[in-house]
């Protein structure tokens, strides 16, 4: 209430200022143009019409949004608004003058205002509306700039194209970025060299970092920090070489992130993952907001890397309610605390539950009544699942069945399961159990579509993607820890290749897949495959991370090959031969052609698996899963043949 009152008062004061400015402009134009008898003859009529003209000017200013713009950020759009208001008021004077709305005097045979008075009014109106605004803007700009350029502000060298650098400098000047002051720019664009960007000189290209730092030191402005804008990560800017050299020079290297909701930049330390990124797909956030805003959402496995990011995206996009389901108490506490600290209107609730507990999951879903369910809970570590097959079946298969059935019983509009590229022609228990869970969701989705004319059709989809940078269990945190410990860095095989993407992009594309699935355009699509870009060789990733730490592979840090672990393969694929890709017209993803057995067959396999788990019978578990996913058995046969051939040689 207090903020609303302050806002009304501020707008009233601006309105009063603009009204006085218009009155001043009209009166001053008369006093400048006329004197003596001419002024005396016109003054009574002028004072008569002045209040009405000022009232009209207030309406024009209001419709032009001139009274709601913050003076602290007055810029070109506001200047154009001022010109527009002045032009409309001037045109109004022209019309009323020549239509003879103003009374003419009998002693004068010319119009009341005259062209000179009208031109004077336009100039004075622009001046009177602009002067105080520009003065206030300059005052705030000077004060913020003085504060930013204090002794506490670290001298920094900015890297990037002019457009990106200009945003950074604006952020520093208006206080969005603190404790930083730019003294020079390095740009990958030759057109920027030798130019000034908001008084900051462009000292050269990115290859001129040594010369730029020496020059600034000679001028007694030693550099402490290097700030990389988004354009500094483009291939032509050679970001990896730049980062290595910056670290050798002892500079703190940071990067600039843009917040989605506004123009304010955010400064963060450069992570190794930043240099592994390909250009991200353009996300339609308006579509995602339509999907999530005002909805009730459940996220299983909400304490994991993917689940926590989905929770964050759901809250950001304006969900009405969010239920975080997590089996780990510390993870649940961490994610709910992080979400509670956000400034959002979402009602956030965290519940400890195991997706294996069918009654518990059914009860939670029934009570919460979600619109959308994101199923991220799973066991995902390949070597661990190879040792404990039954545990993978319990969580990844029966847990997924429980979540799907509970979502359906609770009347959800959609259920989205997070899958993996390892589900394609699987060679591991992780891939095998995820593929079975996919088939169950596909079959249930197919059956619901067949009876959509009887009951509302809930969509069940699966989204496949590869490794996520910096997630729990990813090689990137592992390599970081090994490098910090002095090595060695362990890589399983010199030819090991994997796909990578960021958590943020993966989760945004998961939401995009959900939005696409709910639309009636492609009801036949139930398995989405994210575009992972080009695969990365793991040994090259390790070498890059070592170099980015200022060390040399094989000299300062050794790379040791530990051998392929059970359930691993050298290359991951995105589509199986039995499920060709389908183009769906959505950037960043494709779909796999549905390929699943009927639900009765799946029911028999589930019953057999449940009985085998109860008897702790791994051979039966393996046999049932091979029947369900024949390509797993075929691949196992090929592997045995290759092992025999290798043994003979």
N, C-alpha and C positions, 0 to 999 in steps of 0.2 A: 504493500500500500504506500509506504514511504517513497519507494522508487517511482511508482506511478505518479505521485504528487510532484516529485522533483522533475519528472519528464514533462508533465503538463506546464509547470512553471517555466522550464527552459524554453519550451515551444512558444509560450505566451510572450516571453521576453524577446525572442527572435522575431515574432510577429510584430511586436511593438517597435522594435528597431527598424524593421523593413517599412512599416507605415511612416515612421518619422523620416526615414531616408527618402521616401517618395515625396512627402510634403516638402522637405528641404529642397529636393531637386526641382520641383515645380516653382516654388517661391523664388529660389535663387536664379532660375532661368529668367523669370520676369524681372527681377531686380537688375540682372546683368543687361538684359535687352532693352528695358525701358527706364526712363527717368523723368522726373518733373511731372508735367501735366499728363503725359501719356500713361505713366504709372498710376497716377491718382485716378485717372478715368477708368482704368481696368481693375483696380484693386478691390472695390466692393464686389464686383461680379466674381472675381477670382476667389475671394474668401467665401462666397456663397457656394461655389461649386467644389471647392477644395475637399471638404469632408466626404462628399460622395465619391470623388476620384480616389481618395485614399482608401475608402472602403472597397472600391473596385480593385485597387492594387493588392489589398490583403487577400481577396479571393483568388486573384491571379497567382500570387506567391504560394498560396496553399495548394492550388491545383498543380503547380510546377514543382512541388516537393521542396521548395526552397527553405521552408521553415523547419523541416525535419532532418536536414543534413547536418552532421556534426562539423562544427567549425574547425576542430582540430585536424580534420582530414580533408579540408577544402582542396579541390584539385580541378583538373580540366572539366570533368562533367558538371561540377558546380558552377564553374565560370560560364559554361554554355547555358546553364539554367538561368543565370543572372542576365545574360544577353537576351535570352528568350523572353524573360519577364519584361526587361526594358523595352524590347522591340514591340511587345503586345501593348504595353502602356503608351508608347509613342504612337503606334498606329491608332489607338483609341483617341488620342489627342488630335491626330490628323482628321479622323472621321468626324468627331464632334465639332471641330473648328470649321471645316468646309461644308458641313451640313447645316451650319449656323445654329448649332445647339447653344453655343455661347452667344449671349446677346451682343449685338453690335452697337457701337455708340454713334450718335447722330453727327458728332463732330469729326468722325474719322471714316474715310471711305475704303478702309482695308480691314481684313479679318482680324479677329480678336487676338489670336496667338501669333500667327505668322510663322514662316518656315524657319527663321533663325531661332526663335524661341523653342520650337519643337526639337531642332537639332541640339540646342543647348540642353534641353531637358534629357534627351537620350544620353548624352555624355555624362551629365551630372548624376543621372539615375544609376548608370553603370558604376560610376565612381563611389557613390554613397552606399550602394549595396555591397560593393567589393571591399572598400577600404578597411572597415573594422574586421571583416572576416579574414582578410589577408594579414592584417596586423596581428590578430590572435594566432593565426596559423604560424606566422613567423616567430612569435614569442614562444609558442610551444615547441616549435622546431629547434629554435636556438637553445632553449633550456634542455631539451632531451639530447640534442647533439653535444652540448657541453658536458652533460652528465655521462653520456656514452664515451666521450673522449677524455675520461678522467684518468687518473693514475692507475685505477684498478682495472681499466680496460686493457686486455692483451692485444698488442699490435698483431694484425693478421694479414695474411696474403690470401686473396680470394682466387679461386680457379673456376673458370666457366665462361660461357658466352655472355654478351652484354645484357641480354634480357634477364637471365638468371641472376647475374651479379646485381642488377638494379633492384631486384626484389629483396636481396639480402641487405643491401645498403638501406633501403626503405625500412626493413624490419629493425635494423639497428637504430635508425634515426627516430622511429616512433616507439622504441623501447621494447619491441617484441623479442628482440635478441639482445641479451645483456652481456656485460663483461667482455666485449669484443669491439675492436675498432679497426676497420680496413685501411691499410696504407698503400696497397697496390693490388693490381689484378693481373693474372696470367690467363690469357684466352686462347683456346684452340682455333679461333677464327682470325685469320690474318686481317680481315676488315676492321677488327677492333683495335689493332695495335696502334699505339701512339695517340689513342683517344682518351677522353675523360668521361667517366661514368659517375655522375653526381659528385664531381670534383675529385674522384679517385682515379689516378692514372693507370692506364693499361701498360704494363712494363714489358710485355712481350708474350711469346707463346709458352706452352707448358714446358718445352725443352729449355727455356731460359731461366729455370728456377734458381740455379746456382748464381748466375749473374745478377738476378733480381735481388737475391738475399744479400750478396756482397755490396751492391749499390745502396741498399737500405741501411746496411750497417755503417757504411761510410758517412751516411747522412744522420747517423746516430738514431736510427729507428729500427733496432734489431727485431726480427720476426720471431714470435713465439708459437704461432699457430697457423696452420694451413686449413682453409675451409673449402671443401669441394661441393660445388653445386651439381644438380642433376646432369647438366651437359658435360661436366668433367668426367663422367663415367662412360661417355661415348667412346667407341673404339679408337677414333682418330685422336682423342686426347691422351691415349696411352696411360690409363689410370694406374695400372699395376706398376709401371716403371716410375711414375710420379710418386706413388705411395712409398715405394722402396727407398727412393732418393730422399724423400721428406723424413722418413724414419732415420736414415743415416745422418741427416743434418740435425737431428734432435728436435724436430717439430712435432707438435701435437696435431694430429690429423683428424678433422671433423667433417661431417657432411650435412647437407641441408635437406630436410624433409618438408614437404608441403602437407598441411592438414587438409583433409577432404572438404571440411565444412567452410573453409574460408581461405583468405589469402595469407594468413599469418604463417611465416616459416618457423620451423623448429630445428634446432641444432642438436646433433647427436654425434657420438664417436663413430668413425668408420669401422665397420665390421668386415671380416673377410668375405662374408656372404655378399656384400655389396658389389664385389668385383666378380662374382660368379654369375651375376644376374644377366639374363637376356632381357630385351625390352618387354615390359609387361603388357598384357592385353588390356585394351580399353574397356573398363567396366561400366555398365549402365546402372549407376547407383539409384537413379529414379525408379527403375524397374525393381531393384532389390528393396527399396523403401516401400513400394507398393506391395511386395510380397510379405514383408515383415511388420510394417507399421500397424500398431493396434492389435496385433495377433498374440496368442498365447503359444509359447514355444517351449519344447522340451529338448535338452541336449544331454544325451547319455555320454559318459566318459568326459564330462565337462572339465575335469581337472587336468587332463592331458594336454599336450601341445596343440593338437588340432581342435579338440573340444573347447579349450579355453579361448582360442581365437574365434571360434564360431560364436561362443557366448558374447565375446566383446563386440563382434560385428552385429549380432542380433540386438544388443542393447543400443549400440550406436544408431541403428536403423529405426529405432523407436518401437520396439515390441511393448505390448501392454504388460505382459507377464513372462517371466522366464523361470523354468524349473531346471536346475542343474542336478543331474543324477550322477553320483560318483561313488566308487567303492572305497577309495582311499580318503581317510579323514583329513590328513594334512593337505592333500591336493584340493579337497572340497573347501577347506577353510581358506586356502590361499586364493582360489579363484573367486569365491564369494566376497572376500574382503576387497579384492581388487575391483570387482564390479560395483560393490557398494560405495567405493570412493569416487566413482564416476558421477558426474552431474547429469542424471537421467531420470526419467519418469517411470522407468520400468520397475515393476514389483518383482524383486529377485528372491528366489527361494532355493536353498540347497538341501538336498536329501541324500543321506547315505543309503545306498541300495546296490545289490549285486544283480546284474541282469540275468544271472543264472536262476535267481529266485523268481519263478514265474508268478506266484501269487502276489509277491511284493510289487513287482513291476506292473501287473494288471491293476492292482489296487491304486498305486500312485497315478497311473494314467487315467483311471476312471475318475479319481477325485479332481485331478487337474484339468482334464478335458482340453488337451492341446489342439491347436490348429495345425501345427507343423512339428514333426519330430526329426531331429538330427541325431543319428545313431553313430557315435564316434567311439564308443567303448569297445575295446578288443584287446586280445593278446597279440603282440606284433613282432616280438623279437625272434627272428628265425631260428638261431641255434637253440634257444631255450625251448621253443615249441617242438623241435625235433627230438628232444629228450622226453617231453611230456605230451604225447599225442592226445591223451584223453582230456587234458586240461584245455587244449586248443579247441577240441570239439565242444566241450561244455560251454565255453565262453563265446567263441566265434560263430558256432552253428546254433546251439540251443539258446544262447543268449540273444542272438539276432532274431530267431524265431519268436522268442518271448516278446521282444520289443515290437516286432511287426504285428503280432497278434494283439498286443495291448493297445497299440496305436489305432488299429482297426476297430477294436471294441469300444474305444473311447471316442470314436467319431472324428479322428484327425483327418485333415484334408490331404496331407502328404507325409510320407516317411522317407527320409533320405539316409541311406547307409553309406558310410565312408569305406570304400574298398581299396584295393591296391593293384598295381601293375603285376604283382606276383601271382594274382589270380588267373592270369592268362597262361594257358598250358602249364599248370603249376608243377614245380619240382620240390616244393616244401610244404610242411604242414600248414604254415601261414597261408600260402596261396591256395592250398586245397580247401581249407575250411572257409576261407573268404569266398571262393568260387561256389561252394555249396550254399552259403548264405545268399549269394547273388541269385542263384537259381531259385531258391525259395521265394525271394522277393519278386523275381520275374514271374514265377508261376502264379503267385497270389495276385499280382497286378493284372496278369492276363485273365484270371478267373473273374476278378472284379470288373474288368472292362467288358467281359462277355455278359454280365448281368447288370450293366450300368443303367439299363432301362427300369430295373426294379429298385435298386438302392443307389445312393450317391456313390460315385466312383472315387475312392481314395487312391492316390498314386503312390506306388512304391518304386523308388529308383535307387540305383547304386552309382557311385561316382568313383572311378579309378584314377589314381595318379601315383607317381613314384615317390622318391625320397624328398622330404621337406627339410630345407636348410635350417639348422639350429634347433630342430625338434629333439625331443628326448630319444636317445639312441642313435642319432645321426652321427655320421663320421666327422662332421665339422667340429662339434664340441670335443669329441674324442681326440682328434688331431691337435686341437688347441692345447688340451691338457698335456699331451705327450710332448709338444714343442716347449711348453712352459717348464716341463720337468727335465728338459735337456735331451729328450729323445730316448730310444729311437721311436720313429713313427712307424706303426705297423700297418701294412697293406696286405690284404689276403693274396692278391695275384696281380702281376704286372699288366694283365690285359683286362682286369675287372672294369666294367663300364656301368654307370648308373645315370638315371635322369634326376634332375633337381629342379625345385622351384621354391619360392618363399611361402611361408605359412599364410601371409596375408593374401597373396594372389590365389593360392589354392582354395582358401575358404571363401573368397569372393566368387570364384568360379563354381564352387559347390552351391552357393546360394543362387547363382545364375542358372545352374542346371535345374534347381528346384523350381525356379520361376518359369523356366521353359516347360518343365514337365506338367505343371498345373494348367498351363494354357491348353486349349483343346486342339492346337495345331498338329501335334505329333503324339497322339496317345499310344502309338506303337513303340515308342522309344522308352526303354527302362534302364539301360546301362550307358552311362556317359563316360567318356574317356577324355581327360584333360590334355591339352597340347603342352607337352613337357619341353619343347624345343629340342636342341641338340644334346645327345648324351655326353657325359663328362667322364674322362678316364680318371679313375680314383688315384692312380699314382701321380698323374699330372696335377690333380687337386692338392695332393700332399706336398708336392714340390712348390707349388705356388704359395701355399700357406707358409711354408718354411721361409721362402724368399720375402714374403710380405712381413715376416717377423724380423727382417734385417739379417737373416742368416743364410748360409749356403747349404743346399741339399748335398749330402755325401761328404761334406767337409765339417760343418758345425753340427748338423743333425743327420743321423743315418736313417735310411728307409729300409725296413726289414720286411720281407715277404713271408707271411705266416702260414699260407696255404688256404685253399677254399674250405669253408666250414660246411658242415652238413646242411643241406637244404638250399645252398646258394648256387647260383649260376653266373657265368661271366657277363651275359647280356640279358637285359630285360626287354620284353616286347610289349607293344601297346594293344595289339589285336591278335586273337587266335585265328587259325585258318578256317575254323568252322563258323566264325562270326565276323564277316567282313564289315569294314567301316561304313557308316552312313553319314553323309554330310547333312547337317541340320541347320546351317545358316547362322550359327552362333559363334562369334569370335572366341577362340581359345579352347574349343572343345569339339569333339565329334561323338558319334554314338556307335555302339556295337549292335549288330543285328541280333535280335532276341534268339536265344538258343537254349531252351530249358525243357526238361521233361514235365509231364503233367503232374498236378498236385497229388493224386493218389500214389504215384510211384515214389515221389519224394516222401510221402507219409510212411510208406513201408521202409524206406531207408532210415528215416528218423527213428522209427520203432526199433529197427535192428541195431542202430548206433546206441540207443538208450540202453538196450539189453546188454550190449557188449561192454559199455562203460560200467554198468552195474557189476559185471563179472570181471572187470579189469582184464579184458581180452583184446590186446593190441592187434593181434592177427585178424580178428573179425573186423575191428575198426578199419584196418587198412584195406581189407577186402571190400567192405561196403563202400568206402570212399572211392576205391578204384572202379567199382561198378558205376557210381554216380558221376565220376569225372574220368571217362575212359582215357583221355589224353595223358593223365597222370600215369596210368599203367603203361602206356606205350612209351612214354619218355623214360620210365624206370627200366624198361626192357632194353632200350637203346643204350642207356648208361651202363648196364651190366655187360652188354656186348662190347662196348668200348673199353671197359675195365679188363675184360678177358683178352682183347687184342693187345692192350698196353702191357699186360702181364706176359704175354708170349714174346713181345719184343724186348 
